[in-house]
Amino acid sequence: MGKKKSVVLLTLITIVIVVLCAVAVFPSFHLSVFKEDSVKTWNPVVSLYDLDEELGGGYTARYYPSGVISQAEYESNCISIEKQEPSELEEYKSSYYKHGGVYLSKDIDGDHVMKKDGENYVVDPAFEAWFNDTAELIGERFSKMQYSTVNVSVSDDYVLEVSVPASGSTSSALQAFAYTGDLTVSDGTNEYPGKTESATDYFTSFKIKTSGASAYIEIKATDLGSEKLKDFNENYSSSQISFKIGDETLVAPQGSYIENITGNTWAIGVTSETSGEVLAIALDSALHFEGSSSFAFDLEKTEISSYEAIYGKNGKIMLYLAALIALAVAVILPIILYKGFGVAMAYGTMTYFLIVAYLYAYVTNAVFEVSAVSALLFIAGLALIFTLNSRVYAKIKEEVSLGKTVDSSVKNSFKKTLLPAVDVCAVALIGALAFLIGGAALQTVAAQAVICFAAASFVCLIWTRVLNHLLLSAAKDKYAFYRLKREDDDE
């Protein structure tokens, strides 16, 4: 390639890298497009990252089934009744049974989780079966969000406790995933399915989908369900239509909300991809849930508390600083050691940074949390790039010392180091893919490992070689480009 073409291409590549880096890390800037009021705010790509609990903290929710109350609530109610209606206190106390740190309602009017068995009260087997099935259901819902860490546990046998990292979808997930009962759709007057039908007679699945910058829930309906959705569109105001799980409204359409895509496939618009993911998971799991719907959680009594990040408030800043320092070293050190080839390595390193930064933000529809391990994987990719490219440079020096020309040495060096580099990259990628396929609890980490090693492999095996060729074509002195000495210099 000619010198002029190389310079033009390098200039374009530089501009693209600089612009993408600005979009990736610059805090925010405004773009006015001809009109005075036409202003858009561009937030950095790194602001899209969710943090795991070690860096961002999280939330813990305690769900109490109807008929199960905490000791604090029981004692508060006793004090209140004693002040207002003292004669009713003993009756209230007799209606509950103490079980560990909670109180269970007996078989009386209203909610109950216990029933009389001869002279004694025992936990209703139907309630116990419902609680076990529902605990499993809620655990599955949270696992589908692919949080890096989720802890679903049972406290006092009949209180469900969920701990998740803080993210943009945490609040809606903690609420919607606790909805239990049958899935129904209402037109404001009637509810479907009817008493002799089930939700699966109307729908087959709910999934989150994207179209450009917008997101929607894709509904796969049966012929009957499609007929009903069509009827809704033609004869009812969208504000009357709502999807419910039990007694809770999960999706209440507004505006032009339900649309037919094709055949029995329909769409419900959502405000964002993350909120739509929560809704789709809740709807789909309720559709296929085969457990009892006779009981439910008392969501007004749900206790939600937050916990701080393990690394403190500055953990995120420290993480980013560590990654940026490693990036700066990976860019500057090769230039000092290898001169022109080091410049090619620096371009490749910045390209690696951009690939990882953007894929970390956009690679998945679910929560893709950044952790201390994410930074280590990023640094591991940098180390892989530096190590493999350093071997290429060492081989070039070796070839030149044998009396070969620079062009011949570069060509032979890339050729001789290619297969060993492919082997190293393949081992790294296959290991990451194995974790991604087989490690259910490590999917987020494994996916990040795949991103880092795939990006590093591209940079090492292809991109640095292309950049080296462009820079070498534009160089006046090829020996000086690689910081090499001519034999006649020694003489």
C-alpha positions as CSV (number, residue, x, y, z in Angstrom):
1,M,0.0,0.0,0.0
2,G,1.2,3.5,-0.9
3,K,2.4,5.9,1.7
4,K,-0.4,8.4,1.1
5,K,-3.1,5.8,1.3
6,S,-1.6,4.5,4.6
7,V,-1.6,8.0,6.1
8,V,-5.2,8.6,5.1
9,L,-6.4,5.3,6.6
10,L,-4.4,5.9,9.8
11,T,-6.0,9.4,10.1
12,L,-9.5,8.0,9.7
13,I,-8.8,5.2,12.2
14,T,-7.5,7.7,14.7
15,I,-10.5,9.9,14.3
16,V,-12.9,7.0,14.8
17,I,-11.0,5.8,17.9
18,V,-11.0,9.3,19.4
19,V,-14.7,9.8,18.8
20,L,-15.7,6.4,20.2
21,C,-13.5,6.9,23.3
22,A,-15.2,10.2,23.9
23,V,-18.7,8.6,23.6
24,A,-17.5,5.7,25.9
25,V,-16.0,7.7,28.8
26,F,-16.8,11.4,28.5
27,P,-19.2,12.3,31.3
28,S,-21.8,14.1,29.1
29,F,-22.0,16.6,26.3
30,H,-24.7,18.3,24.4
31,L,-25.4,18.3,20.7
32,S,-27.6,21.1,19.1
33,V,-28.9,20.2,15.7
34,F,-29.8,23.4,13.9
35,K,-32.8,24.2,16.1
36,E,-32.4,26.1,19.4
37,D,-34.5,23.6,21.4
38,S,-33.1,20.5,19.7
39,V,-30.6,19.4,22.3
40,K,-29.6,15.8,23.1
41,T,-27.6,14.7,26.1
42,W,-25.1,11.9,25.3
43,N,-24.2,9.9,28.4
44,P,-21.0,7.8,28.4
45,V,-21.3,4.1,27.6
46,V,-19.7,3.2,31.0
47,S,-22.7,4.9,32.7
48,L,-24.8,2.0,31.4
49,Y,-23.0,-0.5,33.5
50,D,-24.7,-2.1,36.5
51,L,-22.5,-2.9,39.4
52,D,-22.5,-6.1,41.4
53,E,-23.2,-6.0,45.2
54,E,-19.5,-5.7,46.1
55,L,-19.2,-2.4,44.2
56,G,-22.8,-1.0,44.2
57,G,-24.5,-2.6,47.2
58,G,-27.9,-4.1,46.9
59,Y,-31.3,-4.7,48.4
60,T,-32.9,-7.4,50.6
61,A,-36.7,-8.0,50.5
62,R,-38.6,-10.1,53.0
63,Y,-42.0,-11.4,51.7
64,Y,-44.7,-12.4,54.1
65,P,-47.5,-14.6,52.9
66,S,-51.0,-13.3,53.9
67,G,-51.6,-14.8,57.3
68,V,-48.0,-14.6,58.4
69,I,-46.8,-11.5,60.3
70,S,-43.5,-10.5,61.9
71,Q,-43.1,-10.5,65.7
72,A,-42.7,-6.7,65.5
73,E,-46.1,-6.3,63.8
74,Y,-47.7,-8.8,66.2
75,E,-46.5,-6.9,69.3
76,S,-47.5,-3.5,67.7
77,N,-51.0,-4.8,67.0
78,C,-51.3,-6.1,70.6
79,I,-50.3,-2.7,72.0
80,S,-52.8,-0.9,69.7
81,I,-55.7,-3.3,70.6
82,E,-54.9,-3.1,74.3
83,K,-55.2,0.7,74.1
84,Q,-58.4,0.9,71.9
85,E,-60.3,-2.4,72.6
86,P,-58.8,-4.2,75.6
87,S,-61.5,-6.8,75.6
88,E,-60.5,-8.0,72.2
89,L,-56.8,-8.6,73.0
90,E,-57.1,-12.2,74.2
91,E,-59.2,-13.1,71.1
92,Y,-56.5,-11.5,68.9
93,K,-53.7,-13.4,70.7
94,S,-55.6,-16.7,70.4
95,S,-55.9,-16.2,66.6
96,Y,-52.2,-16.5,66.0
97,Y,-49.6,-19.2,66.7
98,K,-45.9,-18.2,67.4
99,H,-43.5,-20.0,65.0
100,G,-39.9,-18.9,65.4
101,G,-39.7,-15.2,64.8
102,V,-43.1,-15.0,63.1
103,Y,-46.8,-15.5,63.9
104,L,-49.1,-17.7,61.9
105,S,-52.8,-17.1,61.5
106,K,-55.1,-19.9,62.6
107,D,-58.2,-21.2,60.9
108,I,-60.5,-18.2,61.4
109,D,-62.3,-15.8,59.2
110,G,-59.9,-14.2,56.7
111,D,-56.4,-15.3,55.8
112,H,-55.1,-18.4,57.5
113,V,-52.1,-20.6,57.2
114,M,-53.0,-23.1,59.9
115,K,-56.0,-25.4,60.4
116,K,-57.4,-27.3,63.2
117,D,-56.5,-31.0,63.5
118,G,-58.4,-32.5,66.4
119,E,-57.4,-30.4,69.5
120,N,-54.3,-28.9,67.8
121,Y,-53.5,-26.5,65.1
122,V,-51.2,-27.6,62.2
123,V,-49.9,-25.7,59.2
124,D,-52.3,-26.2,56.3
125,P,-50.6,-28.7,53.9
126,A,-52.0,-26.7,50.9
127,F,-50.3,-23.5,52.2
128,E,-47.0,-25.3,52.8
129,A,-47.1,-26.7,49.2
130,W,-48.0,-23.3,47.8
131,F,-45.1,-21.7,49.7
132,N,-42.5,-24.2,48.5
133,D,-43.7,-24.0,44.9
134,T,-43.8,-20.2,45.0
135,A,-40.3,-19.9,46.6
136,E,-39.0,-22.0,43.7
137,L,-40.9,-19.9,41.1
138,I,-39.6,-16.6,42.5
139,G,-36.0,-18.0,42.6
140,E,-36.4,-18.9,38.9
141,R,-37.7,-15.4,38.0
142,F,-34.7,-13.7,39.6
143,S,-32.2,-16.2,38.0
144,K,-33.5,-15.3,34.5
145,M,-32.4,-11.7,35.1
146,Q,-28.8,-13.0,35.2
147,Y,-27.7,-10.9,38.2
148,S,-24.2,-11.8,39.1
149,T,-25.3,-12.7,42.7
150,V,-28.8,-13.6,43.8
151,N,-29.7,-15.1,47.1
152,V,-33.2,-16.6,47.6
153,S,-33.6,-18.1,51.0
154,V,-36.4,-19.0,53.5
155,S,-36.5,-17.5,57.0
156,D,-38.6,-18.9,59.8
157,D,-39.9,-21.6,57.4
158,Y,-42.5,-19.3,55.8
159,V,-40.9,-16.0,55.1
160,L,-39.1,-15.6,51.7
161,E,-36.0,-13.5,51.7
162,V,-34.3,-12.2,48.4
163,S,-31.1,-10.3,48.1
164,V,-30.0,-8.8,44.8
165,P,-27.5,-6.2,43.7
166,A,-28.7,-2.7,43.1
167,S,-29.5,-1.9,39.5
168,G,-31.9,0.0,37.3
169,S,-34.3,-3.0,37.3
170,T,-34.0,-4.0,41.0
171,S,-37.0,-2.0,42.2
172,S,-39.5,-3.3,39.6
173,A,-38.1,-6.9,39.9
174,L,-38.5,-7.0,43.7
175,Q,-42.2,-5.9,43.2
176,A,-43.3,-7.8,40.1
177,F,-41.5,-11.1,40.8
178,A,-43.5,-11.4,44.1
179,Y,-46.8,-11.4,42.3
180,T,-48.5,-14.8,42.4
181,G,-51.6,-16.4,41.1
182,D,-53.3,-17.0,37.8
183,L,-52.5,-14.9,34.7
184,T,-55.5,-13.0,33.4
185,V,-56.2,-10.1,31.0
186,S,-59.1,-7.7,31.6
187,D,-61.0,-5.3,29.3
188,G,-62.2,-3.3,32.3
189,T,-65.4,-5.3,32.7
190,N,-64.6,-9.0,32.0
191,E,-61.5,-11.1,32.8
192,Y,-60.1,-13.8,30.5
193,P,-59.6,-16.7,30.7
194,G,-63.0,-17.6,32.1
195,K,-63.7,-20.2,34.9
196,T,-63.5,-23.2,32.6
197,E,-60.4,-22.0,30.7
198,S,-56.7,-21.4,31.5
199,A,-54.2,-18.8,30.4
200,T,-52.5,-21.3,28.1
201,D,-55.7,-21.4,26.1
202,Y,-55.0,-17.8,25.1
203,F,-51.2,-17.4,25.2
204,T,-48.1,-19.6,24.6
205,S,-45.2,-17.2,25.6
206,F,-44.1,-13.7,26.5
207,K,-40.6,-12.5,25.6
208,I,-38.7,-9.2,25.5
209,K,-37.7,-8.0,22.1
210,T,-36.0,-4.9,20.7
211,S,-36.5,-2.9,17.5
212,G,-34.0,-0.2,17.0
213,A,-33.9,1.9,20.2
214,S,-37.3,0.7,21.4
215,A,-38.4,-2.4,23.2
216,Y,-41.6,-4.4,23.4
217,I,-43.0,-7.6,24.9
218,E,-43.6,-10.2,22.2
219,I,-46.8,-12.2,22.8
220,K,-47.2,-15.5,21.2
221,A,-51.0,-16.2,21.3
222,T,-53.2,-19.1,20.3
223,D,-56.0,-18.6,17.8
224,L,-58.4,-17.8,20.6
225,G,-55.9,-15.4,22.3
226,S,-55.2,-13.6,19.0
227,E,-58.9,-13.3,18.4
228,K,-59.4,-11.7,21.8
229,L,-56.4,-9.3,21.4
230,K,-57.8,-8.2,18.1
231,D,-61.2,-7.6,19.7
232,F,-59.4,-5.5,22.4
233,N,-57.7,-3.4,19.7
234,E,-60.9,-2.8,17.7
235,N,-63.5,-2.3,20.4
236,Y,-61.9,-1.1,23.6
237,S,-59.8,1.9,24.8
238,S,-56.3,0.7,25.6
239,S,-56.6,2.3,29.0
240,Q,-59.2,-0.3,29.9
241,I,-57.0,-3.3,29.1
242,S,-54.7,-4.7,31.7
243,F,-52.7,-7.9,32.3
244,K,-52.8,-9.3,35.9
245,I,-51.1,-11.9,38.0
246,G,-53.5,-12.8,40.7
247,D,-55.1,-9.5,42.0
248,E,-52.1,-7.4,41.0
249,T,-52.0,-5.4,37.7
250,L,-48.7,-6.1,36.0
251,V,-49.2,-4.3,32.7
252,A,-51.7,-1.5,32.2
253,P,-51.4,-0.3,28.6
254,Q,-51.6,3.4,27.8
255,G,-52.0,4.9,24.4
256,S,-51.6,2.7,21.3
257,Y,-50.1,-0.2,23.3
258,I,-51.1,-3.5,21.8
259,E,-50.2,-4.1,18.2
260,N,-50.3,-7.1,15.9
261,I,-47.0,-8.0,14.3
262,T,-48.0,-11.0,12.2
263,G,-50.4,-13.8,12.5
264,N,-50.7,-14.8,16.2
265,T,-47.7,-12.7,17.2
266,W,-48.5,-9.5,19.1
267,A,-46.5,-6.7,20.8
268,I,-46.9,-4.7,24.0
269,G,-44.8,-1.6,24.1
270,V,-42.7,-1.0,27.3
271,T,-40.9,2.1,28.6
272,S,-37.4,0.4,28.6
273,E,-35.7,-2.9,27.8
274,T,-34.8,-3.6,31.4
275,S,-38.4,-2.9,32.7
276,G,-39.8,-4.9,29.8
277,E,-37.5,-7.9,30.7
278,V,-39.0,-7.9,34.2
279,L,-42.5,-7.8,32.9
280,A,-41.9,-10.5,30.3
281,I,-40.3,-12.9,32.8
282,A,-43.2,-12.4,35.3
283,L,-45.9,-12.9,32.7
284,D,-44.3,-15.9,31.1
285,S,-43.6,-17.6,34.5
286,A,-47.2,-17.0,35.7
287,L,-48.5,-18.4,32.4
288,H,-46.7,-21.7,32.9
289,F,-46.9,-21.9,36.7
290,E,-48.9,-25.0,37.7
291,G,-49.0,-24.5,41.5
292,S,-51.8,-23.4,43.7
293,S,-53.3,-19.9,43.5
294,S,-55.2,-20.0,46.7
295,F,-52.6,-18.0,48.7
296,A,-50.5,-14.9,48.0
297,F,-47.9,-12.6,49.6
298,D,-49.2,-9.6,51.5
299,L,-47.1,-7.1,49.5
300,E,-48.1,-4.2,51.8
301,K,-46.0,-5.9,54.5
302,T,-42.9,-6.5,52.3
303,E,-39.8,-5.3,54.1
304,I,-37.1,-3.9,51.8
305,S,-33.8,-2.8,53.1
306,S,-30.5,-1.8,51.4
307,Y,-27.0,-2.8,52.1
308,E,-23.8,-1.0,51.3
309,A,-21.1,-2.0,48.8
310,I,-18.4,-4.2,50.3
311,Y,-15.7,-1.9,48.9
312,G,-17.4,1.3,50.1
313,K,-18.7,4.3,48.2
314,N,-15.4,4.7,46.3
315,G,-15.2,1.2,45.1
316,K,-16.4,2.0,41.6
317,I,-14.0,4.9,41.3
318,M,-11.1,2.7,42.4
319,L,-12.1,0.0,40.0
320,Y,-12.2,2.4,37.0
321,L,-8.9,4.0,38.1
322,A,-7.2,0.6,38.2
323,A,-8.5,-0.3,34.8
324,L,-7.5,3.1,33.3
325,I,-4.0,2.9,34.8
326,A,-3.6,-0.6,33.3
327,L,-4.8,0.7,30.0
328,A,-2.4,3.7,30.1
329,V,0.5,1.3,30.9
330,A,-0.5,-1.0,28.0
331,V,-0.6,2.0,25.6
332,I,2.6,3.8,26.7
333,L,5.0,1.0,27.6
334,P,5.1,-0.6,24.1
335,I,5.8,2.8,22.5
336,I,8.8,3.2,24.8
337,L,10.1,-0.3,24.2
338,Y,9.2,-1.0,20.6
339,K,8.8,2.5,19.0
340,G,6.8,2.2,15.7
341,F,5.6,-1.4,16.4
342,G,4.7,-0.1,19.9
343,V,2.5,2.5,18.2
344,A,0.7,-0.2,16.3
345,M,0.3,-2.1,19.6
346,A,-1.1,1.1,21.2
347,Y,-3.7,1.5,18.4
348,G,-4.6,-2.1,18.9
349,T,-4.9,-1.7,22.7
350,M,-7.3,1.2,22.3
351,T,-9.4,-0.8,19.9
352,Y,-9.5,-3.6,22.4
353,F,-10.7,-1.1,25.1
354,L,-13.5,0.1,22.8
355,I,-14.7,-3.4,21.9
356,V,-14.8,-4.4,25.6
357,A,-16.4,-1.1,26.7
358,Y,-19.2,-1.3,24.2
359,L,-19.9,-5.0,24.5
360,Y,-19.9,-4.8,28.3
361,A,-22.7,-2.3,27.9
362,Y,-24.7,-3.8,25.0
363,V,-24.0,-7.5,24.7
364,T,-27.0,-8.8,26.7
365,N,-30.6,-7.9,27.3
366,A,-30.2,-8.8,31.0
367,V,-28.4,-7.1,33.8
368,F,-24.7,-7.3,32.9
369,E,-22.9,-6.4,36.1
370,V,-19.4,-5.0,36.4
371,S,-17.4,-6.3,39.3
372,A,-13.8,-6.5,40.4
373,V,-13.5,-9.7,38.4
374,S,-14.6,-7.7,35.3
375,A,-11.6,-5.4,35.8
376,L,-9.3,-8.4,36.2
377,L,-10.6,-9.9,33.0
378,F,-10.1,-6.6,31.2
379,I,-6.5,-6.5,32.5
380,A,-6.0,-10.2,31.5
381,G,-6.9,-9.3,27.9
382,L,-4.4,-6.4,28.0
383,A,-1.7,-8.8,29.2
384,L,-2.5,-11.3,26.5
385,I,-2.2,-8.6,23.8
386,F,1.1,-7.3,25.2
387,T,2.6,-10.8,25.6
388,L,1.8,-12.1,22.2
389,N,2.8,-8.9,20.4
390,S,6.1,-8.8,22.4
391,R,6.9,-12.2,21.0
392,V,6.3,-10.9,17.5
393,Y,8.7,-8.0,18.1
394,A,11.3,-10.3,19.6
395,K,11.1,-12.5,16.5
396,I,11.5,-9.5,14.2
397,K,14.7,-8.5,15.9
398,E,15.9,-12.1,15.7
399,E,15.2,-12.3,12.0
400,V,17.0,-9.0,11.3
401,S,20.0,-10.1,13.3
402,L,20.3,-13.0,10.8
403,G,20.9,-10.5,8.0
404,K,17.4,-10.5,6.5
405,T,15.7,-7.3,5.3
406,V,13.1,-5.6,7.5
407,D,10.2,-6.5,5.2
408,S,11.3,-10.1,5.0
409,S,11.8,-10.2,8.8
410,V,8.4,-8.8,9.6
411,K,6.7,-11.1,7.2
412,N,8.5,-14.2,8.5
413,S,8.0,-13.1,12.2
414,F,4.2,-12.7,11.8
415,K,4.1,-16.1,10.0
416,K,6.1,-18.0,12.6
417,T,4.3,-16.5,15.6
418,L,0.8,-16.9,14.2
419,L,0.1,-20.6,15.1
420,P,1.4,-20.4,18.7
421,A,-0.7,-17.2,19.1
422,V,-3.7,-19.0,17.7
423,D,-3.2,-21.8,20.2
424,V,-3.0,-19.5,23.2
425,C,-6.1,-17.5,22.1
426,A,-8.0,-20.7,21.4
427,V,-7.2,-22.1,24.9
428,A,-8.4,-18.8,26.5
429,L,-11.6,-18.7,24.5
430,I,-12.5,-22.3,24.8
431,G,-12.0,-22.1,28.6
432,A,-14.3,-19.0,28.8
433,L,-16.9,-20.7,26.5
434,A,-16.8,-23.8,28.7
435,F,-17.7,-21.7,31.7
436,L,-20.4,-19.9,29.8
437,I,-22.1,-23.1,28.7
438,G,-21.6,-25.1,31.9
439,G,-21.3,-22.6,34.8
440,A,-24.8,-21.5,35.4
441,A,-23.8,-19.5,38.5
442,L,-20.9,-17.8,36.6
443,Q,-22.6,-16.9,33.3
444,T,-22.0,-13.2,33.7
445,V,-18.3,-13.6,34.5
446,A,-17.9,-16.2,31.8
447,A,-19.6,-13.9,29.2
448,Q,-17.2,-11.1,30.2
449,A,-14.3,-13.5,29.8
450,V,-15.4,-14.4,26.3
451,I,-15.7,-10.7,25.4
452,C,-12.2,-9.9,26.7
453,F,-10.4,-12.9,25.2
454,A,-12.3,-12.7,21.9
455,A,-11.4,-8.9,21.6
456,A,-7.8,-9.6,22.6
457,S,-7.6,-12.4,20.0
458,F,-8.9,-10.2,17.2
459,V,-6.4,-7.5,18.1
460,C,-3.4,-9.9,18.4
461,L,-4.1,-12.1,15.4
462,I,-5.5,-9.5,12.9
463,W,-5.8,-5.9,13.9
464,T,-2.2,-5.2,15.2
465,R,-0.8,-6.8,12.0
466,V,-2.9,-4.5,9.8
467,L,-2.0,-1.4,11.8
468,N,1.7,-2.4,11.7
469,H,1.5,-2.7,7.9
470,L,-0.1,0.8,7.6
471,L,2.4,2.4,9.9
472,L,5.4,0.7,8.3
473,S,4.2,1.8,4.8
474,A,4.2,5.4,6.0
475,A,7.6,5.2,7.7
476,K,10.7,6.8,6.1
477,D,13.3,4.6,7.9
478,K,12.1,1.0,8.5
479,Y,15.1,0.2,10.7
480,A,14.3,3.2,12.9
481,F,10.6,2.3,12.9
482,Y,11.5,-0.9,14.8
483,R,14.4,0.6,16.8
484,L,16.8,-1.7,15.0
485,K,20.4,-1.1,14.0
486,R,21.8,-1.6,10.5
487,E,24.8,-3.8,10.2
488,D,26.7,-0.9,8.6
489,D,25.9,1.2,11.7
490,D,28.0,-1.3,13.8
491,E,30.9,-1.1,11.3
